[in-house]
């Protein structure tokens, strides 16, 4: 369980490395952007897994609950 919590905290605090929203934390990406990735395919590797997780977070309305876990 601890690994899942750590992975979630790491994912929400990961900075988007490219594209229109480069520099934003993944939790702060707009939902339509994540929906677009979902339809086109997430990138390979860890970033893709984190983006897919953020898609699920937004889809299930969990964003507000996770806001306190964002680091500056």
Secondary structure by P-SEA (a helix, b strand, c coil): caaaaaaaaaaaacccccccccccccccccaaaaaaaaaacccccaaaaaaaaaaaaaaacccccccccccc
